[in-house]
Each structure stands twice: as structure tokens, then as C-alpha cells.
Amino acid sequence: MTETQKSATLTLNGENYELPIFSPTAGPDVVDIRKLYAQAGVFTYDPGFTSTASCDSTITYIDGDKGELLHRGYPIDQLASKSHYLEVCYLLLYGELPTAAQLEDFETRVTRHTMVHEQMHNFFRGFRRDAHPMATLVGVVGAMSAFYHDSLDVTDPWQREVAAVRLIAKLPTIAAMAYKYSIGQPFVYPRNDLDYAANFLHMCFSVPAEEYHVNPILSRAMDRILTLHADHEQNASTSTVRLASSSGANPFACIAAGIACLWGPAHGGANQACLEMLKEIGTVDRIPEYIARAKDKNDPFRLMGFGHRVYKNTDPRAKVLKQSADEVLELLGVDDNPLLQVAKELERTALHDEYFIQKKLFPNVDFYSGIILEAMGFPTSMFTPIFALSRTVGWISQWKEMIADPQNKIGRPRQLYLGETMRDYVDIEQR
Ligand code: SDX
């Protein structure tokens, strides 16, 4: 970051405090308040971090007003149409697009790590068959630290590299195992002759009883969905991973924490909630009823897949997913899918409604993804695990960036205390 000559002056109790201002390569300037408490004895107050930069980063930039998303400077729509998920993983991890040789080496390293320790199969047997796959994912990914002892030392750059590749490689295998376990089918081992997305579909949908050929349309659509969910600057789950990592916790525990945070319906769980909402609406004629509910302050109902903390324009990922939904459903011969018609009419209605216009609520990444995933054969319970396996590279890239940052220290926010001031204990006889 560039320290500017500019500074902000805070006047407090007759005292002036000069706060340095740093300018980014893109986005708003930041006011450095790191010394504020020591100098002025006050905290800043920002629940939900609506105006707070928690770190500096070079990985992803979002312009919420323009609806732009850049990974290492490359626009997401170009990456979605011209690149593929493992190449985007390389870009996020190492900062540049790989040469052909670098990409081949990286893909080989990931492919060679897709199997999990055979004993990890036993973990699944401890879960109920009807456990949500996210519960299984949190548990099994956290348990990876019980197996891969040679990639736990976060101070060793080589072990960090191995942990990163293991997580990117094994998340699809574990997510597929969670799915197979939930439907009572045998686990399917990864295959080294399939690319990343095709391998995931193979592990989810093939059965020992017959040959399974990955449909290239589905494989391309799967890869595009993974690319679109890979990273998104300091969202809630990434911030969770960074905070967990700041204590020096091992990478598998930190990614398990990110998975747990992503599960919430306000975050990654919105793709499942959105499809369930579209199914509940059912037909276009019921849309006005749900738009009214979404606007009703006394009704907790919100349009799932709509709104965003940063985007005050359409999420660029939603644009790509909407186009992809059209293509995939047409190619699969289900382009008259009623859910897609409801989604499109819901989007059209909302975007012409003063409430949504005034509050700048637009479709986000979760609005169309579920329609594609359901058409591909996934149950709604697998939508967020797919988001998690894709976002693992974003989490681990941000984790590596933070661990390597010399100014890295444990995250420890303060509070605005509104509780009781000191008082003496009262014996039970006097209460
Ligand atoms: C993801 O951060 C990321 O980058 C996340 C993500 C990523 O890639 O990591 O992009 C992935 O999580 C996308 C978001 C998925 N969540 C949903 O689709 C759930 C529905 N959306 C909302 O819950 C909400 O929009 C959030 C959580 C996404 C954002 O919430 P904010 O920024 O805290 O905004 P807010 O709740 O303060 O809402 C502002 C106003 C409120 O009205 P007022 O109190 O000002 O009167 O807009 C209203 C809200 O009631 N509002 C909605 C709404 N979202 C916000 N009203 C109806 N329907 C909605 N969806």
C-alpha cells in the first residue's frame, strides 16, 4: 500500500489526532487507526465490519458499484469464459497465469493428491445417513489434521504448500463421499485420467454396476460454477479462516472453520435456500405475494439469492450463471424448467420494484447456481458443499497471503461494553 501525504484529523476532547491515510491500487482510501486506542483511548465501532478493512491483500478486488470482480486483476467474466478452475486456482495461489509447463505440473500435483487416507472412510460411518453433507464436510475436513501430520507446521513454507494442494485436491473427494454416504451408495475413488470437474461428477454420479461417462456439457458447466465461486475478497467465511489462522491453528482446522461459516443461509447456504424458495413460490403468479413478504419489515422472509454487502449492482457472477443456466438447461433439453421461469420473472419483477431499486438489491451468485446444479442431478443439500469445495482455493490463498505477511498478528477485536459495572457477589440467602 502507498502511504500518502494525506491524513485524517480526529478532534476528540479538544485534542487533534492525525491518522495516516493509505491509498490502494483500486478502491477507497483507508484511514490507519492502528494507533488510535494508544493515542486517544477510544475504539472505533463497526459491527458487521461495514466500513472496516481488516487486512491488505493482492488477490481479489470487487467494485460493488460497477459490479466488477477481479482475480489478480483479471475480470471474472473473462476467466469464466477463457480459463478453467485449476488454472484459476494457480492464479489465486501464485499471482500470475501459469505457463503451459507450470499448469501441467500443478494439475499433476493436484491429481496425485485426490485420494484420501483409507481410514478416513470410517469417519463417515459415524454420521447418520440423513446428516447434512455440510456437517460431514466440516467434521471430515477438520479431521484431516489427524492424518496429514507432515503439513501442519504453518511456519514451514513447504508444509503450507503441501497443505494447500492437499485441500484443493481432496475437498471434491470428501464432498462426493458425503453425497454418496447420504444416499447409501458406495464411495467412488477419484480417477487420474479425468480433469478436476469431470472427476468430481464421476465420484458423485458413477456406480460400480455400470459404466459412467461424464457428459462434457455438465463437466464444463461444473468447472464454470467452481471458477465463479473460487474467491471473493474478505467475505464472512474468508474472514473466519483468516481469524482462525491468526492464532497459528493448522490449515485443516482453519478451512473447517471457513466451511462452518459458509453454511449459514445469509452466506453460502443461500444457494440451497434460494432453490427451496423458488420451489415454494412454484409458479409465476405467486411472485407478487413473495415480493410483498420480502418488503414487509414484520416478515423475516428475504429473497434468497438477492442482495449483497458489497455489490450495489448485479453480481457479475450472477450474470454468467444466468447465461450458463440458459445454455445448460437447453442442452439438457429442460429449458422449459419452471424454476428458471420463476427465477427470471422474480428477477425482472424485483428489479422494477422501488424497494429493491432504492436498496440496490440485485441477484447475487446464489440466485441461479442452484437451478444449474439441480438440473445436473444434485440435491439441494449438495449446493453449499459444492460452494465450499470451490471456495477452498480462495480460503487457502488468503491464508497463505496472511501467514506470509510479516505484520501478521492474532486478531483480537474489542467491544462497546454495555453490561453491569463491578458489583459484589450476593449470597443466595439474600437474593
Ligand atoms: C454470498 O460477502 C460475500 O462476498 C459473500 C459471497 C461470496 O462469494 O463469498 O458473495 C456469497 O454470501 C452471497 C449472499 C448470499 N445471501 C443471500 O442471498 C441471502 C439474502 N440476502 C441478505 O440476507 C443480504 O442481502 C445479505 C446478507 C447478503 C447482505 O446483508 P447486508 O449487507 O448486511 O445488508 P442488510 O441486511 O443491512 O440489508 C440492507 C437492507 C435491509 O433493509 P433496511 O433494514 O435497511 O430497511 O436491504 C434489505 C434489508 O432488510 N435486504 C433485503 C434483502 N437483502 C437485504 N430485503 C429483502 N430481500 C433480501 N434478500
Residues whose N, C-alpha, C, O or C-beta is under 5 A from the ligand:
A	BS01	SDX	H232 N235 A236 P265 A266 H267 G268 A270 A294 R302 L303 M304 G305 F306 G307 H308 R309 K359 N364 D366
